């Protein structure tokens, strides 16, 4: 490849020429500050409005531990410790929801600025700042900039790595400073998230290796800088490999086949390769611009790959990184993991697509006048749709509403009530029994997961507590009301099923996002009898399915404890019938037998 010239701004562009007539460094810096302020303001607004999500609750619960313990706990989640350690130090100042999400907001705002900075040398300021504004508004970016998990931090260091790689290649001076900054940013990128940073870095090194030995290779000076960049990235990988081995050895939740040989990975990947998850991820991350970006994305790729002298090294790298990383990702992840591929996992899609789409629009600008008119309309449409989506995002409830649920219970339930948690979900699904209570609950009610009713059924006969059931259902989480795919699909269950429970005239209910509290309108004061009656009314309203097995077993245990043998047998028999064939049916049958033997 010839000597990169992307570091030079295209002064022939009339818009750029007019702007350069002023004091460019000053106003560019000022505009970057304004953009950063807008992005940060959008992210700080309602930062703690929604309750922490399940994964957030788990990660944040680790923050009060010691540094050594945090590193171990992060590894059990198959994550490197950087985001966890940062959260630990933030929590020393404040442990509020706002504070623990603040790092994500800062990194998310920084990513918006980095997208703009990467585009400034390759396009004109109008294109760069317009793209930055769109990046600040898109729902996917907003969501993960308000999410206490290692997403925003990984995107930030991914973009920073590309920026410093570009400077290593194209800047004639400060080579060793840029190499050091490249090393640090790439290392922090790998330490921010376990996947897909290793895939991105591996693909990046492959591209540089191809560049080094390609016949289209650069002159001697540029070859040397490419070689230095490869050496820096190689040192990063060598530093990270021991950490990656510890992570893989500690937690097998996401990668149970992480110890496979290269041949086994290739074989597994070949049979599991699929494009659909990546397409769904693209549409979800770029919402609402997915189809609008496709033409300029295609033109950008065509211009960059067909040119013998790329206008900008960073754009050339991103043009190759996006498809090659996507192919590698679609191959490696299913080869090593049985875990469902979620739309947020390929964190590289949205930032790379925005950069390339903006570059494509800029390159088309110099075509016919009609093309320029269409591009202006296209850009305005993107801005309007992004703004509307940002507003819709703010009005769409996403997380389980632990805060309002618990606030309601603190006001309406006290020491005289027994809180019973039941997840209406398929057998084997993880049940988040009272998962948000350690962080938010300060009441005095006794609490018991529904499965523990099997052990305490007899004890409830001597109690006069009023039972209050907390029913939970998993639900698809969408960014907006128009989202084509969920960012987090439901494990099972349907929130609409709880509406039938609310319709029962003998029950008093209160609904929250993912939750329904249920109590008897006229309790008798006998805890066991009231709980059995409560379960019976709920079970009668819910459509019988494997999601109600725990409810059936608990009702059977209570019926046995109260001497209603025939009723108990009906519940237990029904529970076994509902269980799917296999491991779950065996477990349910054993639980039913244990209840019978315990009476």
C-alpha positions in Angstrom: 0.0 0.0 0.0 1.4 3.5 -0.8 2.2 6.0 1.9 -1.1 6.8 3.7 -2.2 10.3 3.1 -5.4 10.2 5.2 -3.8 12.4 7.9 -4.3 15.4 5.5 -7.7 17.1 5.4 -9.2 17.4 2.0 -8.9 21.2 1.5 -10.5 21.0 -2.0 -13.8 20.4 -0.3 -15.7 23.8 -0.3 -17.3 23.3 3.1 -13.9 22.3 4.7 -12.1 25.2 2.9 -14.6 27.7 4.3 -14.3 26.4 7.8 -10.5 26.2 7.7 -10.5 29.9 6.9 -11.2 30.4 10.6 -9.1 29.2 13.5 -9.7 25.5 12.9 -8.0 24.0 16.0 -9.9 26.3 18.4 -13.4 25.8 17.0 -12.9 22.1 16.3 -11.9 21.6 20.0 -14.8 23.7 21.1 -17.2 21.7 18.9 -15.8 18.4 20.4 -16.4 19.8 23.9 -20.0 20.7 23.0 -20.6 17.3 21.4 -19.1 15.5 24.5 -21.4 17.6 26.7 -24.5 16.7 24.6 -23.6 13.1 24.7 -22.9 13.1 28.4 -26.1 15.0 29.2 -28.2 12.5 27.3 -26.5 9.7 29.3 -26.7 11.3 32.7 -30.4 12.1 32.2 -32.4 9.3 34.0 -29.2 7.4 34.6 -30.6 5.8 37.7 -34.3 5.9 36.6 -34.6 2.2 36.0 -33.5 -0.5 38.5 -30.3 -2.3 38.0 -30.7 -5.3 35.7 -29.9 -8.8 36.8 -26.4 -8.8 35.4 -25.8 -5.3 36.8 -27.0 -6.4 40.3 -24.5 -9.3 40.2 -21.5 -7.2 39.1 -22.3 -4.3 41.4 -22.6 -6.7 44.3 -18.9 -7.5 43.9 -17.7 -4.0 44.3 -17.5 -3.8 48.1 -15.1 -6.9 48.1 -11.3 -6.6 48.2 -9.4 -6.1 45.0 -8.1 -9.6 45.0 -11.6 -11.0 45.6 -13.0 -8.8 42.9 -10.5 -10.2 40.4 -11.6 -13.8 41.3 -15.3 -13.0 41.1 -14.9 -11.3 37.7 -13.1 -14.5 36.5 -16.1 -16.6 37.6 -18.2 -14.6 35.2 -15.6 -15.1 32.5 -14.7 -11.5 32.5 -11.4 -9.6 32.9 -11.3 -7.4 35.9 -10.9 -3.8 34.5 -14.6 -2.7 34.6 -15.1 -4.4 38.0 -12.1 -2.7 39.5 -13.1 0.7 38.2 -16.6 0.1 39.7 -14.9 -0.8 43.0 -13.1 2.5 43.2 -16.2 4.4 42.2 -18.2 2.6 44.9 -15.8 3.8 47.5 -17.1 7.3 46.9 -20.7 6.4 46.3 -22.6 3.1 45.9 -25.7 4.5 44.4 -27.2 3.4 41.1 -26.2 6.7 39.5 -22.6 6.3 40.6 -22.1 2.7 39.6 -23.5 3.5 36.1 -21.5 6.7 35.8 -18.3 5.0 34.3 -20.5 3.6 31.5 -21.9 7.1 30.8 -18.4 8.6 30.6 -17.0 5.9 28.4 -20.1 6.0 26.1 -19.7 9.8 25.7 -16.0 9.3 25.0 -16.8 6.8 22.2 -19.0 9.4 20.6 -16.1 11.8 20.6 -13.7 9.2 19.2 -16.0 8.4 16.3 -15.9 12.1 15.4 -12.2 12.3 15.9 -11.6 9.3 13.6 -13.8 10.9 10.9 -12.3 14.4 11.0 -9.2 13.6 8.9 -11.1 11.4 6.5 -14.2 13.6 5.8 -15.2 17.2 6.6 -16.2 18.6 10.0 -19.9 18.7 9.0 -20.0 15.0 8.3 -17.9 14.1 11.3 -19.9 16.1 13.8 -23.2 15.0 12.3 -22.2 11.4 12.7 -21.1 12.0 16.3 -24.5 13.5 17.0 -26.3 10.5 15.6 -24.0 8.2 17.6 -25.0 10.2 20.7 -28.7 9.7 20.0 -28.9 6.1 18.9 -30.8 3.9 21.5 -28.3 1.1 21.5 -25.5 3.5 22.5 -27.8 5.2 25.1 -28.7 1.9 26.6 -25.2 0.6 27.1 -24.0 4.0 28.2 -26.4 3.6 31.2 -25.6 0.0 31.9 -23.1 -1.1 34.6 -21.6 -3.9 32.6 -18.4 -4.0 30.4 -19.9 -2.8 27.1 -19.3 1.0 26.8 -15.8 0.6 28.2 -14.9 -2.0 25.6 -16.2 0.1 22.7 -14.2 3.1 23.9 -10.9 1.3 24.1 -11.6 -0.5 20.8 -12.0 2.9 19.0 -9.0 4.3 20.9 -6.9 1.4 19.6 -7.8 2.2 16.0 -7.0 5.8 16.6 -3.5 5.2 17.9 -2.9 2.5 15.3 -3.7 5.1 12.7 -1.3 7.6 14.3 1.5 5.0 14.5 1.2 4.4 10.8 0.6 7.9 9.4 2.5 10.3 11.8 6.1 10.7 11.0 7.0 11.9 14.5 6.3 10.7 18.0 6.5 7.1 16.8 7.4 5.6 20.2 4.9 7.7 22.1 2.1 6.5 19.7 3.4 2.9 20.0 3.2 3.2 23.8 -0.4 4.6 23.6 -1.3 1.9 21.1 0.0 -0.8 23.5 -1.9 0.7 26.5 -5.2 1.2 24.7 -5.1 -2.3 23.1 -4.2 -3.8 26.5 -7.1 -2.0 28.2 -9.3 -3.1 25.4 -8.5 -6.8 26.1 -8.8 -6.3 29.9 -12.2 -4.6 29.5 -14.2 -7.6 28.2 -13.5 -11.2 27.5 -15.3 -11.3 24.2 -15.0 -10.2 21.4 -11.8 -8.1 22.0 -9.5 -11.1 21.5 -11.2 -11.7 18.1 -10.9 -8.0 17.1 -7.2 -7.8 18.1 -6.5 -11.1 16.3 -8.1 -9.9 13.1 -6.3 -6.6 13.4 -2.9 -8.3 13.6 -3.9 -10.5 10.6 -4.7 -7.4 8.5 -1.4 -5.8 9.5 0.5 -9.0 8.6 -1.2 -9.1 5.2 -0.4 -5.4 4.7 3.3 -6.1 5.6 3.8 -8.8 3.1 1.3 -7.7 0.4 2.6 -6.7 -3.0 0.6 -3.5 -2.5 2.8 -2.9 0.5 3.9 0.6 1.5 7.4 2.1 1.3 10.1 1.2 3.7 9.2 3.7 6.3 5.6 2.7 6.4 6.5 -1.0 6.5 8.7 -0.3 9.5 5.8 1.4 11.3 3.4 -1.5 10.4 6.0 -3.9 11.9 6.3 -1.8 15.0 2.5 -1.8 15.4 2.4 -5.6 15.0 5.1 -5.9 17.7 3.1 -3.7 20.1 -0.1 -5.7 19.5 1.9 -9.0 19.8 3.2 -7.8 23.2 -0.4 -7.0 24.2 -1.5 -10.5 23.3 1.4 -12.1 25.1 0.5 -10.1 28.2 -3.1 -11.0 28.1 -2.8 -14.8 27.4 -2.1 -15.8 31.0 -5.1 -13.8 32.1 -7.3 -15.3 29.5 -6.2 -18.8 30.6 -7.2 -18.0 34.2 -10.6 -16.7 33.0 -11.3 -19.8 30.9 -10.2 -22.1 33.7 -12.3 -20.3 36.3 -15.6 -19.9 34.6 -17.1 -22.2 32.0 -20.6 -20.6 31.9 -20.2 -19.1 28.4 -17.4 -21.2 26.9 -17.7 -24.8 28.1 -15.7 -25.8 25.1 -12.9 -23.2 25.6 -10.3 -25.9 26.0 -10.8 -27.4 22.6 -8.0 -27.7 20.2 -7.8 -25.5 17.1 -8.9 -28.4 14.9 -11.9 -29.0 17.1 -12.8 -25.3 17.1 -12.6 -25.3 13.3 -14.8 -28.4 13.0 -17.4 -27.1 15.5 -17.5 -23.6 13.9 -18.1 -25.0 10.5 -21.2 -26.8 11.6 -22.6 -23.9 13.6 -21.8 -21.0 11.4 -24.8 -18.7 10.8 -25.2 -15.2 9.5 -28.7 -14.5 11.0 -27.5 -13.6 14.5 -25.1 -11.0 13.0 -27.9 -9.6 10.9 -30.2 -9.3 13.9 -27.4 -7.7 15.8 -26.9 -5.2 13.0 -30.6 -4.2 12.9 -30.8 -4.0 16.7 -27.7 -1.9 17.2 -28.3 0.5 14.3 -32.0 1.0 15.1 -33.7 2.9 13.5 -31.1 3.5 10.7 -30.3 -0.1 9.7 -31.6 -0.1 6.2 -30.8 3.6 5.6 -27.1 2.9 6.3 -26.7 0.0 3.9 -26.2 2.1 0.6 -23.5 4.3 2.0 -21.9 1.3 3.8 -21.7 -0.5 0.4 -20.3 2.6 -1.3 -17.7 3.1 1.4 -16.5 -0.4 1.1 -16.4 -0.2 -2.7 -14.4 3.1 -2.7 -11.9 1.9 0.0 -11.2 -1.5 -1.4 -11.0 -0.5 -5.0 -8.7 2.4 -4.4 -5.0 1.6 -4.8 -4.2 4.5 -2.6 -6.6 4.6 0.4 -7.5 8.1 1.5 -7.2 7.3 5.2 -5.5 4.4 7.0 -8.0 4.2 9.8 -10.9 3.9 7.4 -9.0 1.3 5.4 -8.5 -0.7 8.6 -12.1 -0.4 9.7 -13.3 -1.4 6.2 -11.5 -4.7 6.6 -12.0 -5.1 10.3 -15.8 -5.0 10.1 -16.4 -8.0 7.7 -13.5 -10.0 8.8 -14.3 -9.7 12.5 -17.9 -10.5 11.8 -17.0 -13.7 10.0 -14.5 -14.7 12.7 -17.1 -13.9 15.4 -19.8 -15.9 13.7 -17.4 -18.8 13.5 -15.6 -18.7 16.9 -18.5 -18.0 19.3 -20.7 -21.0 18.4 -17.7 -23.2 18.2 -16.7 -22.5 21.8 -20.0 -21.8 23.5 -23.5 -23.2 23.9 -24.7 -19.9 25.3 -27.2 -18.0 23.1 -25.7 -15.3 20.9 -27.1 -12.0 22.1 -27.4 -9.0 19.8 -25.2 -6.8 22.0 -22.2 -9.2 21.9 -20.6 -7.9 18.6 -19.8 -4.5 20.1 -17.8 -3.5 16.9 -20.8 -3.4 14.6 -22.4 -0.1 15.4 -19.3 2.1 15.7 -17.6 0.7 12.7 -20.8 0.9 10.6 -21.3 4.6 11.6 -17.8 5.4 10.6 -18.0 3.6 7.3 -21.4 4.9 6.4 -20.3 8.5 7.1 -17.2 8.0 4.9 -19.4 6.6 2.1 -21.7 9.6 2.3 -18.7 12.0 2.1 -17.2 10.2 -0.9 -20.5 10.3 -2.7 -20.8 14.1 -2.0 -18.5 14.9 -5.0 -20.8 13.2 -7.5 -23.7 14.7 -9.4 -25.9 17.5 -7.9 -28.8 15.1 -7.6 -26.7 12.8 -5.5 -25.8 15.7 -3.2 -29.5 16.6 -2.8 -30.3 13.0 -2.0 -27.5 12.9 0.5 -28.7 16.0 2.3 -32.2 14.4 2.6 -30.7 11.2 3.7 -28.7 12.9 6.5 -31.6 14.9 7.7 -33.7 11.7 7.8 -31.0 10.0 9.8 -31.0 12.8 12.3 -34.7 13.0 12.7 -35.2 9.3 13.0 -32.4 9.1 15.6 -33.9 11.9 17.6 -37.4 10.2 17.5 -35.8 6.9 18.6 -34.0 8.6 21.5 -37.3 10.0 22.7 -39.0 6.6 22.3 -36.1 5.0 24.1 -36.8 7.2 27.2 -40.4 6.1 27.3 -39.8 2.4 26.9 -39.5 0.4 30.2 -36.8 -2.2 29.9 -35.5 -3.6 33.2 -37.4 -5.5 36.0 -38.9 -2.8 38.2 -37.3 -3.8 41.5 -37.3 -0.3 42.9 -41.1 0.4 42.6 -41.9 -3.2 43.6 -39.9 -2.9 46.8 -41.1 0.6 47.5 -44.7 -0.7 47.3 -43.9 -3.6 49.6 -42.2 -1.4 52.1 -45.4 0.7 52.3 -47.9 -2.2 52.3 -46.2 -5.1 53.9 -44.5 -5.4 57.3 -43.7 -8.0 60.0 -47.2 -9.5 59.7 -46.7 -10.5 56.0 -44.8 -13.4 54.4 -43.3 -12.6 51.0 -43.2 -15.6 48.7 -41.3 -15.3 45.4 -42.1 -17.4 42.4 -40.7 -17.1 38.8 -43.3 -18.3 36.2 -40.6 -19.8 34.0 -39.7 -23.1 32.4 -38.0 -25.8 34.5 -34.3 -25.3 34.8 -34.5 -21.5 34.2 -32.6 -19.5 36.7 -35.0 -18.1 39.3 -34.0 -14.6 40.6 -35.7 -15.0 43.9 -35.5 -11.7 45.8 -32.5 -10.8 43.6 -32.9 -7.1 43.9 -33.9 -7.1 47.6 -30.4 -7.0 49.1 -29.7 -3.7 47.3 -33.1 -2.0 47.6 -35.2 -3.6 50.4 -35.3 -2.1 53.9 -38.6 -3.6 55.1 -39.3 -6.1 57.9 -41.3 -8.8 56.2 -40.2 -12.5 56.2 -39.2 -13.8 52.8 -39.2 -17.3 51.3 -38.6 -18.5 47.7 -41.5 -20.8 46.6 -39.2 -23.8 46.4 -38.5 -23.6 50.1 -42.2 -24.0 50.9 -41.5 -27.7 50.4 -39.3 -27.6 53.6 -41.3 -25.1 55.7 -44.9 -26.2 54.9 -45.5 -27.8 58.3 -44.1 -24.7 60.1 -46.5 -22.4 58.4 -49.4 -24.2 60.2 -48.3 -22.5 63.5 -48.0 -19.0 61.9 -50.5 -16.2 61.4 -48.6 -14.3 58.8 -50.4 -13.1 55.7 -49.0 -14.6 52.5 -48.1 -12.1 49.7 -47.0 -13.8 46.4 -44.5 -12.0 44.2 -44.9 -13.5 40.7 -42.0 -12.8 38.3 -41.9 -13.4 34.5 -39.1 -13.0 32.1 -39.8 -10.6 29.3 -38.2 -9.6 26.0 -36.3 -6.4 26.5 -36.6 -3.9 23.6 -34.8 -0.6 23.1 -37.9 1.1 21.7 -41.5 0.3 20.9 -40.5 -0.2 17.3 -37.4 -2.5 17.9 -37.3 -5.4 15.4 -35.5 -7.7 17.9 -34.9 -7.7 21.6 -31.6 -6.9 23.1 -32.3 -9.5 25.7 -34.8 -12.3 24.7 -36.9 -13.8 27.4 -35.9 -17.2 28.8 -39.5 -18.1 29.1 -42.8 -16.9 30.3 -45.1 -14.2 29.2 -45.9 -11.0 31.1 -49.4 -11.1 29.7 -50.2 -14.3 31.6 -50.2 -12.4 34.8 -53.2 -10.3 33.6 -55.5 -13.3 34.1 -54.4 -13.5 37.8 -55.3 -9.8 38.3 -58.8 -10.5 37.0 -59.7 -12.8 39.9 -62.2 -11.1 42.3 -60.9 -12.9 45.4 -57.4 -11.4 44.9 -55.8 -8.1 45.4 -53.0 -7.4 42.9 -50.5 -4.7 41.9 -48.4 -4.9 38.8 -44.9 -3.7 38.0 -42.6 -4.3 35.1 -42.0 -8.1 35.2 -43.7 -8.5 38.6 -47.2 -9.0 40.1 -47.9 -8.9 43.8 -50.8 -11.1 44.8 -52.6 -11.4 48.1 -56.0 -12.6 49.3 -58.8 -10.0 49.6 -60.1 -11.8 52.8 -57.3 -13.7 54.5 -58.2 -16.0 57.5 -55.1 -15.4 59.6 -54.0 -19.0 59.2 -50.8 -18.8 57.2 -50.7 -22.3 55.8 -54.4 -22.4 54.8 -54.2 -18.9 53.3 -51.1 -19.7 51.3 -52.7 -22.9 49.9 -55.8 -21.0 49.0 -53.7 -18.2 47.4 -51.7 -20.8 45.4 -54.9 -22.5 44.3 -56.4 -19.3 43.0 -53.2 -18.3 41.1 -52.8 -21.8 39.6 -56.4 -21.8 38.4 -55.8 -18.5 36.6 -52.6 -19.4 35.0 -52.6 -21.7 32.0 -51.2 -25.1 33.2 -47.7 -25.5 31.8 -44.2 -26.5 33.0 -43.8 -22.9 34.3 -46.1 -23.7 37.2 -44.4 -26.8 38.4 -43.0 -25.1 41.6 -46.4 -23.7 42.3 -48.0 -27.2 42.0 -45.3 -28.8 44.2 -45.6 -26.2 46.9 -49.4 -26.4 46.9 -49.0 -30.2 47.3 -46.7 -29.8 50.2 -49.1 -27.4 52.0 -52.1 -29.6 51.3 -50.3 -32.6 52.8 -49.3 -30.4 55.9 -53.0 -29.5 56.3 -54.2 -33.1 55.9 -55.8 -32.6 52.5 -54.3 -35.8 51.0 -56.5 -36.1 48.0 -55.9 -32.4 47.0 -52.1 -32.9 47.6 -52.0 -35.9 45.3 -53.8 -34.0 42.6 -51.2 -31.2 42.8 -48.2 -33.5 42.9 -49.4 -35.7 40.1 -50.1 -32.7 37.9 -46.6 -31.3 38.6 -45.0 -34.5 37.4 -47.2 -34.6 34.3 -46.2 -31.0 33.4 -42.5 -31.7 33.7 -40.7 -32.2 30.4 -39.3 -35.7 29.7 -35.8 -36.1 30.9 -33.8 -34.6 33.8 -36.5 -32.2 34.8 -39.2 -34.9 35.0 -36.9 -37.0 37.2 -36.2 -34.1 39.5 -39.9 -33.3 39.8 -40.9 -36.9 40.5 -38.2 -37.0 43.2 -39.5 -33.8 44.8 -43.0 -35.1 44.8 -41.9 -38.4 46.3 -40.0 -36.5 49.0 -43.1 -34.5 49.9 -45.1 -37.7 50.2 -42.5 -39.4 52.3 -42.2 -36.4 54.6 -45.8 -36.5 55.6 
